[in-house]
């Protein structure tokens, strides 16, 4: 049986070296698109439905703020 992916750890690992994104903030999508309604966010990327829907039209500054918010949301899921 495969070990389930820790999406929070994967999210951090995937983007940890991209603090200075040359081409702007990348989409945090991990192609694990499942909404956890009790939390109001995707279990893969930690974005809300509104954040997902607005991503393409967000300014770079708004994308960076969204990244800050979703990484803060992911922290409780990361091992200490």
C-alpha positions as a Markdown table, in Angstrom:
| # | Residue | x | y | z |
|---|---|---|---|---|
| 1 | Unk | 0.0 | 0.0 | 0.0 |
| 2 | Unk | 1.3 | 3.4 | -0.9 |
| 3 | Unk | 1.9 | 6.0 | 1.8 |
| 4 | Unk | -0.4 | 8.9 | 1.4 |
| 5 | Unk | 1.3 | 12.1 | 0.3 |
| 6 | Unk | 1.6 | 14.8 | 3.0 |
| 7 | Unk | 0.4 | 17.6 | 0.8 |
| 8 | Unk | 1.5 | 20.3 | 3.2 |
| 9 | Unk | 5.1 | 19.0 | 3.2 |
| 10 | Unk | 5.0 | 18.5 | -0.6 |
| 11 | Unk | 3.8 | 22.1 | -1.0 |
| 12 | Unk | 6.6 | 23.5 | 1.1 |
| 13 | Unk | 9.2 | 21.2 | -0.5 |
| 14 | Unk | 8.0 | 22.0 | -4.0 |
| 15 | Unk | 8.3 | 25.8 | -3.6 |
| 16 | Unk | 10.8 | 26.3 | -0.7 |
| 17 | Unk | 13.5 | 27.5 | -3.2 |
| 18 | Unk | 11.2 | 29.8 | -5.0 |
| 19 | Unk | 11.2 | 32.7 | -2.5 |
| 20 | Unk | 12.3 | 35.1 | -5.3 |
| 21 | Unk | 10.1 | 33.9 | -8.2 |
| 22 | Unk | 11.5 | 35.4 | -11.4 |
| 23 | Unk | 8.4 | 34.9 | -13.4 |
| 24 | Unk | 6.0 | 35.8 | -10.6 |
| 25 | Unk | 4.5 | 33.4 | -8.1 |
| 26 | Unk | 3.7 | 30.0 | -9.5 |
| 27 | Unk | 0.3 | 28.4 | -9.1 |
| 28 | Unk | 0.3 | 26.3 | -5.9 |
| 29 | Unk | -1.9 | 23.7 | -7.6 |
| 30 | Unk | -0.6 | 20.1 | -6.9 |
| 31 | Unk | -3.3 | 18.5 | -9.1 |
| 32 | Unk | -4.9 | 17.1 | -5.9 |
| 33 | Unk | -8.1 | 19.0 | -6.4 |
| 34 | Unk | -10.4 | 18.0 | -3.6 |
| 35 | Unk | -12.3 | 20.5 | -1.5 |
| 36 | Unk | -12.5 | 19.8 | 2.2 |
| 37 | Unk | -15.8 | 21.6 | 2.9 |
| 38 | Unk | -15.4 | 21.5 | 6.7 |
| 39 | Unk | -12.2 | 23.6 | 6.3 |
| 40 | Unk | -13.3 | 25.5 | 3.2 |
| 41 | Unk | -10.1 | 24.7 | 1.3 |
| 42 | Unk | -8.5 | 22.3 | -1.2 |
| 43 | Unk | -6.6 | 19.5 | 0.5 |
| 44 | Unk | -3.9 | 19.7 | -2.1 |
| 45 | Unk | -3.0 | 23.4 | -2.4 |
| 46 | Unk | -4.8 | 24.9 | 0.7 |
| 47 | Unk | -6.6 | 27.5 | -1.4 |
| 48 | Unk | -10.2 | 28.5 | -0.9 |
| 49 | Unk | -12.6 | 28.2 | -3.8 |
| 50 | Unk | -12.5 | 32.0 | -4.2 |
| 51 | Unk | -8.7 | 32.0 | -4.3 |
| 52 | Unk | -8.7 | 29.3 | -6.9 |
| 53 | Unk | -11.3 | 31.1 | -9.1 |
| 54 | Unk | -9.5 | 34.4 | -8.8 |
| 55 | Unk | -5.9 | 33.2 | -9.3 |
| 56 | Unk | -5.6 | 34.0 | -13.0 |
| 57 | Unk | -6.8 | 37.5 | -12.5 |
| 58 | Unk | -4.8 | 38.3 | -9.4 |
| 59 | Unk | -1.9 | 40.8 | -9.4 |
| 60 | Unk | 1.5 | 39.5 | -8.4 |
| 61 | Unk | 1.2 | 41.1 | -5.0 |
| 62 | Unk | -2.2 | 39.4 | -4.4 |
| 63 | Unk | -0.7 | 36.0 | -5.5 |
| 64 | Unk | 2.2 | 36.5 | -3.0 |
| 65 | Unk | -0.4 | 37.4 | -0.2 |
| 66 | Unk | -2.3 | 34.3 | -1.2 |
| 67 | Unk | 0.8 | 32.2 | -1.0 |
| 68 | Unk | 1.5 | 33.6 | 2.5 |
| 69 | Unk | -2.0 | 32.7 | 3.6 |
| 70 | Unk | -2.0 | 29.2 | 2.2 |
| 71 | Unk | 1.4 | 28.4 | 3.6 |
| 72 | Unk | 0.2 | 29.5 | 7.0 |
| 73 | Unk | -2.9 | 27.3 | 6.6 |
| 74 | Unk | -0.6 | 24.3 | 5.7 |
| 75 | Unk | 1.7 | 24.7 | 8.8 |
| 76 | Unk | -0.6 | 22.7 | 11.2 |
| 77 | Unk | -0.3 | 19.7 | 8.8 |
| 78 | Unk | 3.5 | 19.7 | 8.8 |
| 79 | Unk | 5.5 | 17.5 | 11.1 |
| 80 | Unk | 7.3 | 19.4 | 13.9 |
